[in-house]
Structures are given as structure tokens and as C-alpha cells.
Amino acid sequence: MNAADDKTIVREYFNSTGFDRWRRIYGDGEVNKVQLDIRTGHQQTVDTVIGWLKDDNNLSQLTICDAGCGVGSLSIPLATEGAKVYASDISAKMVSEAQDRSALALKNTVNPDFTVQDLESLSGNYHTVICLDVLIHYPQEKADEMISHLCSLAQSRIMISFAPKTFFLSILKKIGTFFPGPSKTTRAYLHREADVVKILEKNGFKIQRKAMTRTRFYFSRLLEATR
């Protein structure tokens, strides 16, 4: 299966059965234990990103690209803190949900600025580019291209999270428990941290901070890199 097919699968999944599943996970309603575990893990990653940005004491002065914004879990709190946020997702249903949540939370439809776009078609220039939990849907070669493109959009900083390729997670994935349950997601690709760091450095970025979120069913390595 080639990368183009992966993108089609991702788009169709998050515009159909995947949308309902992940809208529940990223919401605050009742979910099963596995979904609650994933919700908790994802929120920890989001909280880490927001904490890092707040630490610099200039969040309200930043322009931020949230690539693969989902239902706005990161974009909306960043806009609440005063950042100018440009958010996009490959799924029209996800973007529509994000817009609805933003309207309720922020009482406006201007910031964040939500659009339906795949990652490769993003353009512009932003102080910080953030891409959380997107690379898991794509193989390494395609992930390298995506990271390079995101780097070209970032003036100063890029933040990326991914499912790290370790012996333990590789075995977990192989036996089918990485995304348990009857409603599975798209293919889950694991990425070696060294490979991600290498492509960031190739594009002129240097790692500044790292974090790891690990719950029973959610594993995410977060990297911050700056020029």
C-alpha cells in the first residue's frame, strides 16, 4: 500500500466510522475504559505542549500552525491564551466539529482559523508549527516528507509527537493490542526517534525538549526543535 493510499484511508476513516469514535475520545462524555485511557494520554501530550509554550511567556505574540488539528483539542486552548492559531485537518468532519467547539468555547469564528487541508498542501509562515499524533498514520518515508514540509513553514520552532518504535511497542502492535477493540483506526506506524531527529536536523532544527506520554494504550514521544 503506497503513501497516497494511506492518505486516502486516513481521510475516509476520519470522515466516517473514525470520526464518531475519536470525537467521543476527544470529548468529555462517557467512553469505555480503553477510550478513556487514550483520552487521558492524548490530553497529557496536549498539556505538555501548552505548558512548554507558556513557559516562554510570549504565547499571545505567536502565530501557530496546528497541522492535523482534529477536533481542536490543542487549537482552542492556544487561542484562548491569545495565540493566533491556523488549524487544519484532512477530515472535513473533524474541522466542522472543531469549529463548533471553538464557537462554544471562544464565542467567535475568527481565531482559531480552521481549514480542511492535508498536511502536504499547507502553506504560509508561522513562528511555531505543531503536529500531534499524525505521523502514526504514515510510513517512515512519507513521514520524512511531511516533517520536511512542516519545517519549511516554521520560522523558529516545530513540535512533533509520534508513536516511538521500540521493541516493546513493536511486539504490542504485532499481537494486535496497540489499538484494541472492534473499531480499529488506520494502520499504526511506529517511528524510530533517531529517524525523526535526523530529518529535523537535516532541515536546520535542533532538539530542545523531549517528553514521553505512556498510558496502557497510548504511547507518544514529543519533540520540540528550534532553529
Secondary structure, 3 states (H helix, E strand, C coil): CCHHHHHHHHHHHHCCHHHHHHHHHCCCCCCCHHHHHHHHHHHHHHHHHHHHHHHCCCHHHCEEEEECCCCCCCHHHHHHCCCEEEEEECCHHHHHHHHHHHHHHHCCCCCCEEEECCHHHCCCCEEEEEECCCHHHCCHHHHHHHHHHHHHHEEEEEEEEECECCHHHHHHHHCCCCCCCCCCCCCCCCECHHHHHHHHHHCCCEEEEEEEEECCCCEEEEEEEEC
